[in-house]
Amino acid sequence: MTWSLALTLAYRLSMVATAAFILSRMPALGRILSRQLTPRDKLLLTLALGGMGIVGTYAAVPIHGALANSRVVGVMVAGLLGGPLVGAGAGLIAGIHRYLLGGFTAFSCALAAVAEGALGGLVQHYYRRGPIPWHVALLAGLAGETLQMAIILATARPFGEAWALVQIIGPPMIIVNSIGVAIFMVIVKTAAEQRERIAACQAQQALRIATQTLPFLRHGLNRESAEQTARIIYNSVKLAAVAITNGQEILAHVGRGDDHHHPGTPILTSATLKALATGEVQVAQTRDEIGCQEKNCRLASAVVVPLKRREVTIGTLKLYHDRENSITPVDLELARGLAHLFSTQLELAEVESEARLRAQAELKALQAQVHPHFLFNALNTIVSLVRTRPDKARELLIKLASFFRYSLRKDDAPIPLSEELAHVEAYLAIEGTRFGNKLQVVQLVDPAALTCPVPAFTLQPVVENAIKHGLQPKREGGRIKITAKDQPGEVIVTIEDNGVGIFPEELDKILLPGYGRGHGLGLSIVNERLKGLYGPGYALQVNSAPGQGTRVVLRFPKETSSQGVKEDALYSCCG
């Protein structure tokens, strides 16, 4: 009887696999295994596994007024997955049901169900190394069923009948149900690992696609970038078609349906319009749900994901299949992942565009600052030399033309340090004629530093600031010293003067954006340009004290362009 009972119980354990499979499909499985259950998760888990315990009771084999059952599987798994409260709750549900069925072991079995659920919860509580492995679940099942037999012997009366019952049902229930608990945990854990592997593969694929599309999307969402992006996705994933829209029209459509889904035409599908209106993902499993206005459209199912920039929907990404009910969770996760990455890229493209416009505005501000007063002073100087020193006047006119030709450049592309220093020399030649012996210039430039790329119009504003605010207030004039040193990975340029210096309270404010309309505006703009191009680590370093002059240090990274550095900083999160 004992072994035939074991076989009967084993046959009826098929419900364990069924219940484990159902649980493995629950969206909350990841939270369950990571022990991050919400109160709602705990309630659902308690009810589901308590119900499984009831099913185990109904699948029991009647023996001598009692039931040989697999109730323990549900309640112990509840504890192993959800902790003591969930285990005890599931045990209480199954136990009350068992008590209402009656029999001389009714109370004993009801009490045992609660105790076994709580025991499973204690195992989960003290096992801190992640999901419960099968061998721990097996041992917990053995302990739980042994505890049930002990409770029956301790509480069921008459004792003789209880002892006879335990001798019959004890060994098969202890062995079979313990194996059932272990099998349940194996199925759940395997399903979770499979889900994680699929998610990891989808994430890798999404990142590969995002990497390939990065050079196009960094220019914004337009027909060209959309066409290249859609084609990359279409060639990377098995789909019937891929489409990208903005808020009004189709930007690109690659694959089936391209005979009527033309770029530049208004959006044709109701699912896309709904995604744009709500900002939520739309899954269309049938042609009717897609809502294409073309009756013979071969696209049968689709997932439409909104593309957002700063939480504002600016377009959609659409993945199509040519069969109905073909959108799988894998397709949905891929579409969501791609849309998130594309949205991030588009936001960064906007940031880059704004940074470029800001840099151009700052450059124009520097040009506007220097032109009026410098031109006036330079022309006055040249006029005074036309009759007395015509050759010098001619030389200064050439220098002035060179200076303005350079400073009126419209782009902020990097140039060699040698060109920027030539621009500074043209400026100093004109100012040196004005100040005469009152202005001394010393240059110590490492030849290896001359090829380092630097932003145009960076050094001259600092030199002008030193002359205008440092040396000009001194009656006897002073000295400007320009030093360029080649260092590993960067070039350091130092501009020093022995002028009147800057008071500490002024020094604390001089680099603030927009500060110093009459004193230091050039310094603040150069500082913001350097930080915007290379990062906060490349901000100007200004040291000064009243009566002791001022020292400004500029640092430039070697073997890179400012544009490249900016792009690396903006897009490093997507690599």
LOTIZA-227885 format. One record per residue (C-alpha): x negated, y, z. Coordinates in nm, 3 decimals. Example, Ala and Ser with C-alpha at 12.3 -4.5 7.8 and 13.67 -1.06 7.14 Angstrom:
PT_-1.230_-0.450_0.780
PT_-1.367_-0.106_0.714
***
This chain:
PT_0.000_0.000_0.000
PT_-0.281_0.240_0.087
PT_-0.456_0.233_-0.250
PT_-0.138_0.220_-0.453
PT_-0.027_0.528_-0.259
PT_-0.357_0.694_-0.345
PT_-0.298_0.627_-0.715
PT_0.057_0.762_-0.694
PT_-0.063_1.082_-0.528
PT_-0.338_1.116_-0.787
PT_-0.086_1.087_-1.070
PT_0.119_1.365_-0.914
PT_-0.182_1.596_-0.887
PT_-0.123_1.704_-1.247
PT_0.062_2.000_-1.097
PT_-0.271_2.114_-0.950
PT_-0.418_2.166_-1.297
PT_-0.100_2.338_-1.412
PT_-0.093_2.575_-1.116
PT_-0.465_2.646_-1.149
PT_-0.421_2.729_-1.517
PT_-0.133_2.966_-1.441
PT_-0.339_3.138_-1.171
PT_-0.635_3.170_-1.408
PT_-0.419_3.377_-1.643
PT_-0.327_3.629_-1.375
PT_-0.470_3.981_-1.435
PT_-0.567_3.993_-1.067
PT_-0.798_3.689_-1.093
PT_-1.110_3.904_-1.101
PT_-1.004_4.088_-0.785
PT_-0.916_3.760_-0.619
PT_-1.257_3.604_-0.677
PT_-1.442_3.924_-0.588
PT_-1.233_3.955_-0.268
PT_-1.095_4.296_-0.358
PT_-0.726_4.208_-0.337
PT_-0.465_4.479_-0.310
PT_-0.170_4.429_-0.071
PT_0.042_4.345_-0.377
PT_-0.211_4.083_-0.488
PT_-0.203_3.923_-0.144
PT_0.177_3.912_-0.140
PT_0.198_3.754_-0.487
PT_-0.075_3.502_-0.402
PT_0.105_3.407_-0.080
PT_0.437_3.355_-0.256
PT_0.286_3.168_-0.554
PT_0.077_2.923_-0.352
PT_0.341_2.887_-0.083
PT_0.575_2.786_-0.367
PT_0.312_2.540_-0.488
PT_0.313_2.388_-0.140
PT_0.691_2.341_-0.167
PT_0.646_2.170_-0.505
PT_0.388_1.943_-0.341
PT_0.649_1.847_-0.084
PT_0.907_1.761_-0.352
PT_0.646_1.549_-0.530
PT_0.592_1.347_-0.210
PT_0.630_0.971_-0.164
PT_0.876_0.880_0.120
PT_0.719_0.641_0.375
PT_0.876_0.531_0.705
PT_1.081_0.848_0.751
PT_0.792_1.075_0.651
PT_0.646_1.213_0.326
PT_0.303_1.141_0.178
PT_0.248_1.467_-0.011
PT_0.005_1.711_-0.172
PT_0.139_2.018_0.007
PT_-0.204_2.092_0.151
PT_-0.349_2.178_-0.190
PT_-0.140_2.493_-0.231
PT_-0.175_2.624_0.123
PT_-0.548_2.553_0.153
PT_-0.622_2.714_-0.182
PT_-0.425_3.017_-0.063
PT_-0.660_3.048_0.231
PT_-0.974_2.982_0.025
PT_-0.879_3.255_-0.222
PT_-0.700_3.511_-0.010
PT_-0.825_3.474_0.346
PT_-0.658_3.378_0.678
PT_-0.342_3.589_0.643
PT_-0.268_3.470_0.290
PT_-0.342_3.108_0.385
PT_-0.128_3.121_0.696
PT_0.151_3.297_0.504
PT_0.156_3.034_0.229
PT_0.146_2.763_0.497
PT_0.439_2.924_0.678
PT_0.648_2.927_0.357
PT_0.570_2.563_0.278
PT_0.597_2.464_0.646
PT_0.942_2.614_0.699
PT_1.065_2.435_0.389
PT_0.923_2.106_0.517
PT_1.080_2.157_0.860
PT_1.423_2.209_0.706
PT_1.398_1.872_0.529
PT_1.394_1.695_0.866
PT_1.234_1.368_0.973
PT_1.042_1.276_1.285
PT_0.727_1.449_1.148
PT_0.909_1.765_1.036
PT_0.768_1.990_1.308
PT_0.424_1.831_1.293
PT_0.393_1.879_0.917
PT_0.523_2.235_0.935
PT_0.267_2.322_1.203
PT_-0.007_2.146_1.006
PT_0.073_2.350_0.693
PT_0.019_2.678_0.878
PT_-0.297_2.545_1.045
PT_-0.444_2.419_0.716
PT_-0.377_2.751_0.540
PT_-0.542_2.941_0.825
PT_-0.837_2.698_0.819
PT_-0.888_2.764_0.448
PT_-0.879_3.137_0.521
PT_-1.145_3.102_0.791
PT_-1.369_2.918_0.548
PT_-1.325_3.204_0.298
PT_-1.391_3.461_0.571
PT_-1.720_3.309_0.683
PT_-1.845_3.205_0.339
PT_-1.997_3.533_0.220
PT_-2.180_3.421_-0.095
PT_-1.905_3.478_-0.349
PT_-1.628_3.246_-0.476
PT_-1.587_2.917_-0.286
PT_-1.780_2.640_-0.473
PT_-1.620_2.300_-0.530
PT_-1.820_2.114_-0.266
PT_-1.723_2.364_0.006
PT_-1.360_2.338_-0.107
PT_-1.387_1.955_-0.090
PT_-1.519_1.966_0.267
PT_-1.251_2.217_0.363
PT_-0.986_1.985_0.219
PT_-1.124_1.690_0.412
PT_-1.121_1.893_0.733
PT_-0.769_2.024_0.666
PT_-0.614_1.686_0.600
PT_-0.793_1.535_0.899
PT_-0.650_1.819_1.107
PT_-0.301_1.738_0.975
PT_-0.333_1.373_1.082
PT_-0.451_1.485_1.425
PT_-0.151_1.720_1.461
PT_0.088_1.440_1.362
PT_-0.062_1.211_1.627
PT_-0.053_1.488_1.887
PT_0.304_1.611_1.830
PT_0.512_1.346_1.651
PT_0.715_1.105_1.864
PT_0.740_0.817_1.911
PT_0.362_0.787_1.905
PT_0.369_0.428_1.781
PT_0.550_0.525_1.463
PT_0.319_0.825_1.420
PT_0.013_0.603_1.453
PT_0.150_0.353_1.201
PT_0.228_0.635_0.958
PT_-0.119_0.790_0.987
PT_-0.279_0.451_0.921
PT_-0.085_0.427_0.594
PT_-0.094_0.784_0.458
PT_-0.413_0.914_0.625
PT_-0.692_0.776_0.401
PT_-0.522_0.836_0.062
PT_-0.399_1.187_0.153
PT_-0.736_1.290_0.297
PT_-0.925_1.169_-0.011
PT_-0.684_1.263_-0.291
PT_-0.575_1.600_-0.159
PT_-0.935_1.705_-0.083
PT_-1.027_1.622_-0.440
PT_-0.720_1.819_-0.554
PT_-0.836_2.128_-0.362
PT_-1.183_2.100_-0.515
PT_-1.040_2.054_-0.868
PT_-0.817_2.358_-0.827
PT_-1.111_2.577_-0.728
PT_-1.324_2.443_-1.015
PT_-1.054_2.525_-1.272
PT_-1.001_2.876_-1.136
PT_-1.373_2.953_-1.117
PT_-1.441_2.813_-1.465
PT_-1.159_3.022_-1.613
PT_-1.296_3.334_-1.445
PT_-1.648_3.267_-1.572
PT_-1.512_3.212_-1.924
PT_-1.326_3.541_-1.903
PT_-1.642_3.715_-1.789
PT_-1.842_3.563_-2.075
PT_-1.585_3.682_-2.328
PT_-1.583_4.029_-2.175
PT_-1.963_4.040_-2.180
PT_-1.971_3.936_-2.547
PT_-1.712_4.200_-2.632
PT_-1.908_4.464_-2.441
PT_-2.227_4.370_-2.626
PT_-2.050_4.382_-2.959
PT_-1.894_4.718_-2.877
PT_-2.234_4.857_-2.776
PT_-2.394_4.729_-3.098
PT_-2.123_4.896_-3.303
PT_-2.149_5.217_-3.099
PT_-2.525_5.224_-3.154
PT_-2.478_5.193_-3.531
PT_-2.209_5.462_-3.542
PT_-2.396_5.707_-3.320
PT_-2.578_5.891_-3.606
PT_-2.241_5.962_-3.771
PT_-2.015_6.047_-3.475
PT_-2.266_6.292_-3.329
PT_-2.156_6.521_-3.614
PT_-1.795_6.512_-3.491
PT_-1.477_6.345_-3.615
PT_-1.444_6.408_-3.989
PT_-1.384_6.204_-4.305
PT_-1.747_6.115_-4.358
PT_-1.815_6.004_-4.000
PT_-1.481_5.820_-3.983
PT_-1.551_5.635_-4.311
PT_-1.895_5.519_-4.196
PT_-1.764_5.420_-3.853
PT_-1.466_5.224_-3.990
PT_-1.690_5.040_-4.237
PT_-1.937_4.942_-3.964
PT_-1.655_4.797_-3.749
PT_-1.500_4.618_-4.049
PT_-1.834_4.455_-4.136
PT_-1.900_4.355_-3.773
PT_-1.563_4.209_-3.670
PT_-1.325_3.972_-3.847
PT_-1.031_4.202_-3.917
PT_-0.790_4.269_-4.204
PT_-0.848_4.644_-4.186
PT_-0.988_4.925_-3.973
PT_-0.856_5.280_-3.976
PT_-0.938_5.608_-3.803
PT_-0.716_5.915_-3.791
PT_-0.722_6.260_-3.645
PT_-0.405_6.415_-3.506
PT_-0.242_6.472_-3.843
PT_-0.391_6.259_-4.120
PT_-0.580_5.943_-4.209
PT_-0.955_6.005_-4.208
PT_-1.064_5.655_-4.316
PT_-0.908_5.318_-4.396
PT_-1.123_5.017_-4.482
PT_-0.978_4.677_-4.579
PT_-0.629_4.566_-4.676
PT_-0.372_4.836_-4.724
PT_-0.622_5.082_-4.870
PT_-0.402_5.104_-5.179
PT_-0.159_5.326_-4.990
PT_-0.338_5.422_-4.664
PT_-0.548_5.687_-4.839
PT_-0.781_5.927_-4.652
PT_-0.628_6.272_-4.642
PT_-0.267_6.152_-4.648
PT_-0.035_6.204_-4.351
PT_-0.014_5.929_-4.090
PT_0.221_5.654_-4.213
PT_0.280_5.429_-3.912
PT_0.510_5.490_-3.616
PT_0.271_5.304_-3.380
PT_-0.001_5.559_-3.457
PT_0.234_5.852_-3.404
PT_0.338_5.706_-3.070
PT_-0.025_5.659_-2.961
PT_-0.098_6.023_-3.049
PT_0.212_6.145_-2.865
PT_0.164_5.941_-2.547
PT_-0.214_5.905_-2.534
PT_-0.166_5.534_-2.455
PT_-0.273_5.213_-2.628
PT_-0.009_5.070_-2.863
PT_0.001_4.698_-2.948
PT_0.214_4.613_-3.252
PT_0.255_4.238_-3.307
PT_0.494_4.264_-3.605
PT_0.531_4.468_-3.923
PT_0.837_4.638_-3.777
PT_0.641_4.745_-3.471
PT_0.363_4.888_-3.689
PT_0.628_5.087_-3.872
PT_0.446_5.148_-4.199
PT_0.656_5.342_-4.450
PT_0.525_5.125_-4.737
PT_0.760_4.825_-4.767
PT_0.500_4.593_-4.923
PT_0.226_4.668_-4.671
PT_0.036_4.346_-4.591
PT_-0.077_4.460_-4.248
PT_0.121_4.255_-3.996
PT_-0.016_4.335_-3.648
PT_-0.231_4.609_-3.500
PT_-0.377_4.762_-3.188
PT_-0.387_5.143_-3.190
PT_-0.614_5.310_-2.936
PT_-0.624_5.688_-2.882
PT_-0.955_5.873_-2.919
PT_-0.987_6.143_-2.656
PT_-1.204_6.442_-2.588
PT_-1.177_6.585_-2.239
PT_-0.854_6.390_-2.183
PT_-0.696_6.540_-2.496
PT_-0.600_6.293_-2.770
PT_-0.769_6.400_-3.094
PT_-0.720_6.087_-3.306
PT_-0.681_5.710_-3.310
PT_-0.878_5.394_-3.384
PT_-0.672_5.112_-3.541
PT_-0.764_4.744_-3.577
PT_-0.535_4.542_-3.808
PT_-0.465_4.173_-3.877
PT_-0.268_4.042_-4.175
PT_-0.065_3.795_-3.968
PT_0.200_3.874_-3.712
PT_0.136_3.808_-3.340
PT_-0.240_3.800_-3.403
PT_-0.353_4.068_-3.158
PT_-0.532_3.884_-2.877
PT_-0.665_4.009_-2.544
PT_-1.009_3.997_-2.707
PT_-0.895_4.240_-2.980
PT_-0.739_4.466_-2.720
PT_-1.051_4.479_-2.503
PT_-1.274_4.540_-2.805
PT_-1.053_4.825_-2.925
PT_-1.044_4.983_-2.581
PT_-1.421_4.951_-2.540
PT_-1.491_5.103_-2.881
PT_-1.245_5.386_-2.826
PT_-1.404_5.470_-2.491
PT_-1.755_5.474_-2.640
PT_-1.644_5.674_-2.944
PT_-1.463_5.925_-2.722
PT_-1.781_5.969_-2.518
PT_-1.986_6.019_-2.834
PT_-1.742_6.280_-2.964
PT_-1.754_6.466_-2.632
PT_-2.134_6.465_-2.646
PT_-2.121_6.587_-3.007
PT_-1.912_6.881_-2.889
PT_-2.159_6.950_-2.607
PT_-2.446_6.943_-2.856
PT_-2.263_7.180_-3.087
PT_-2.194_7.418_-2.800
PT_-2.558_7.397_-2.690
PT_-2.671_7.477_-3.045
PT_-2.438_7.776_-3.066
PT_-2.551_7.894_-2.724
PT_-2.917_7.868_-2.826
PT_-2.845_8.070_-3.139
PT_-2.661_8.331_-2.934
PT_-2.952_8.354_-2.691
PT_-3.196_8.393_-2.980
PT_-2.985_8.674_-3.124
PT_-2.972_8.837_-2.780
PT_-3.352_8.839_-2.767
PT_-3.373_8.981_-3.117
PT_-3.117_9.249_-3.038
PT_-3.311_9.342_-2.725
PT_-3.647_9.388_-2.898
PT_-3.554_9.546_-3.230
PT_-3.419_9.893_-3.144
PT_-3.676_10.027_-2.900
PT_-3.971_9.836_-3.044
PT_-3.897_9.951_-3.399
PT_-3.862_10.312_-3.283
PT_-4.192_10.305_-3.093
PT_-4.376_10.122_-3.372
PT_-4.261_10.365_-3.641
PT_-4.358_10.663_-3.428
PT_-4.703_10.514_-3.382
PT_-4.746_10.449_-3.754
PT_-4.625_10.799_-3.845
PT_-4.887_10.948_-3.616
PT_-5.159_10.750_-3.798
PT_-5.052_10.804_-4.159
PT_-5.273_11.113_-4.213
PT_-5.552_11.057_-3.963
PT_-5.602_10.681_-4.003
PT_-5.414_10.562_-4.315
PT_-5.588_10.224_-4.325
PT_-5.482_10.156_-3.967
PT_-5.128_10.270_-4.048
PT_-5.122_10.031_-4.344
PT_-5.247_9.748_-4.123
PT_-4.978_9.818_-3.866
PT_-4.707_9.826_-4.132
PT_-4.817_9.480_-4.244
PT_-4.812_9.361_-3.883
PT_-4.467_9.515_-3.832
PT_-4.331_9.347_-4.145
PT_-4.476_9.015_-4.031
PT_-4.327_9.062_-3.686
PT_-3.977_9.133_-3.814
PT_-3.989_8.862_-4.079
PT_-4.064_8.612_-3.803
PT_-3.825_8.746_-3.539
PT_-3.528_8.766_-3.777
PT_-3.534_8.392_-3.845
PT_-3.188_8.242_-3.799
PT_-3.271_7.889_-3.684
PT_-3.409_7.760_-3.358
PT_-3.620_7.483_-3.511
PT_-3.953_7.411_-3.336
PT_-4.273_7.551_-3.485
PT_-4.643_7.491_-3.405
PT_-4.776_7.691_-3.111
PT_-5.023_7.854_-3.353
PT_-4.737_8.030_-3.537
PT_-4.582_8.155_-3.215
PT_-4.919_8.291_-3.102
PT_-4.961_8.464_-3.440
PT_-4.627_8.635_-3.379
PT_-4.747_8.744_-3.034
PT_-5.071_8.882_-3.186
PT_-4.872_9.089_-3.437
PT_-4.670_9.234_-3.150
PT_-4.983_9.305_-2.943
PT_-5.158_9.472_-3.237
PT_-4.878_9.728_-3.259
PT_-4.849_9.776_-2.883
PT_-5.229_9.792_-2.849
PT_-5.239_10.087_-3.087
PT_-4.975_10.267_-2.878
PT_-5.147_10.208_-2.545
PT_-5.505_10.236_-2.668
PT_-5.763_10.150_-2.403
PT_-5.491_10.108_-2.141
PT_-5.400_9.762_-2.275
PT_-5.651_9.479_-2.266
PT_-5.568_9.136_-2.404
PT_-5.751_8.812_-2.323
PT_-5.665_8.484_-2.498
PT_-5.800_8.143_-2.390
PT_-5.639_7.883_-2.615
PT_-5.735_7.516_-2.632
PT_-5.753_7.429_-3.006
PT_-5.588_7.093_-2.937
PT_-5.278_7.278_-2.811
PT_-5.216_7.472_-3.134
PT_-5.019_7.192_-3.304
PT_-4.774_7.143_-3.016
PT_-4.414_7.217_-3.129
PT_-4.249_7.502_-2.939
PT_-3.918_7.688_-2.984
PT_-3.956_7.998_-3.195
PT_-3.949_8.339_-3.024
PT_-4.045_8.202_-2.682
PT_-4.375_8.368_-2.585
PT_-4.326_8.719_-2.725
PT_-4.035_8.809_-2.490
PT_-4.251_8.708_-2.192
PT_-4.545_8.917_-2.318
PT_-4.313_9.213_-2.383
PT_-4.170_9.181_-2.032
PT_-4.524_9.190_-1.888
PT_-4.615_9.506_-2.081
PT_-4.286_9.690_-2.031
PT_-4.225_9.609_-1.664
PT_-4.570_9.515_-1.540
PT_-4.829_9.740_-1.709
PT_-4.637_10.040_-1.843
PT_-4.549_10.173_-1.494
PT_-4.922_10.180_-1.409
PT_-5.087_10.504_-1.516
PT_-5.417_10.331_-1.586
PT_-5.258_10.038_-1.777
PT_-5.389_9.685_-1.729
PT_-5.464_9.342_-1.874
PT_-5.260_9.064_-2.034
PT_-5.412_8.714_-2.022
PT_-5.270_8.434_-2.236
PT_-5.390_8.080_-2.166
PT_-5.286_7.759_-2.344
PT_-5.409_7.426_-2.207
PT_-5.368_7.085_-2.362
PT_-5.251_6.829_-2.105
PT_-5.145_6.462_-2.136
PT_-4.790_6.470_-2.269
PT_-4.748_6.849_-2.265
PT_-4.903_7.189_-2.331
PT_-4.905_7.453_-2.057
PT_-4.900_7.820_-2.156
PT_-4.967_8.082_-1.890
PT_-4.907_8.456_-1.937
PT_-5.053_8.675_-1.662
PT_-5.068_9.048_-1.604
PT_-5.226_9.261_-1.334
PT_-4.938_9.504_-1.328
PT_-4.712_9.636_-1.055
PT_-4.562_9.296_-0.975
PT_-4.211_9.207_-0.864
PT_-4.054_9.243_-0.520
PT_-3.941_8.912_-0.357
PT_-3.570_9.000_-0.364
PT_-3.596_9.075_-0.736
PT_-3.801_8.762_-0.804
PT_-3.523_8.541_-0.662
PT_-3.276_8.681_-0.918
PT_-3.485_8.742_-1.226
PT_-3.421_8.401_-1.387
PT_-3.048_8.394_-1.323
PT_-2.847_8.375_-1.650
PT_-2.751_8.723_-1.772
PT_-2.942_8.898_-1.494
PT_-3.165_9.198_-1.552
PT_-3.015_9.408_-1.827
PT_-3.294_9.652_-1.760
PT_-3.553_9.422_-1.612
PT_-3.624_9.063_-1.707
PT_-3.339_8.984_-1.948
PT_-3.593_8.825_-2.182
PT_-3.722_8.601_-1.903
PT_-3.376_8.473_-1.810
PT_-3.286_8.393_-2.172
PT_-3.616_8.214_-2.239
PT_-3.566_8.020_-1.917
PT_-3.216_7.908_-2.018
PT_-3.335_7.811_-2.367
PT_-3.615_7.593_-2.230
PT_-3.385_7.422_-1.980
PT_-3.122_7.363_-2.249
PT_-3.374_7.218_-2.494
PT_-3.596_7.012_-2.265
PT_-3.414_6.978_-1.932
PT_-3.430_7.149_-1.589
PT_-3.788_7.027_-1.535
PT_-3.909_7.270_-1.802
PT_-3.776_7.589_-1.644
PT_-4.004_7.892_-1.627
PT_-4.231_7.919_-1.325
PT_-4.268_8.282_-1.216
PT_-4.508_8.389_-0.939
PT_-4.548_8.754_-0.844
PT_-4.615_8.994_-0.560
PT_-4.591_9.375_-0.547
PT_-4.919_9.534_-0.662
PT_-5.077_9.200_-0.757
PT_-4.927_9.133_-1.099
PT_-4.711_8.851_-1.235
PT_-4.785_8.502_-1.362
PT_-4.538_8.313_-1.586
PT_-4.594_7.945_-1.675
PT_-4.422_7.777_-1.972
PT_-4.444_7.401_-2.037
PT_-4.374_7.231_-2.371
PT_-4.359_6.853_-2.431
PT_-4.596_6.730_-2.702
PT_-4.521_6.525_-3.014
PT_-4.147_6.592_-3.015
PT_-3.908_6.851_-3.142
PT_-3.672_7.046_-2.925
PT_-3.381_6.905_-3.124
PT_-3.498_6.552_-3.064
PT_-3.539_6.609_-2.693
PT_-3.191_6.756_-2.671
PT_-3.036_6.461_-2.856
PT_-3.220_6.209_-2.639
PT_-3.091_6.380_-2.327
PT_-2.734_6.401_-2.455
PT_-2.706_6.046_-2.586
PT_-2.916_5.843_-2.343
PT_-2.595_5.714_-2.173
PT_-2.480_5.551_-2.496
PT_-2.806_5.367_-2.579
***
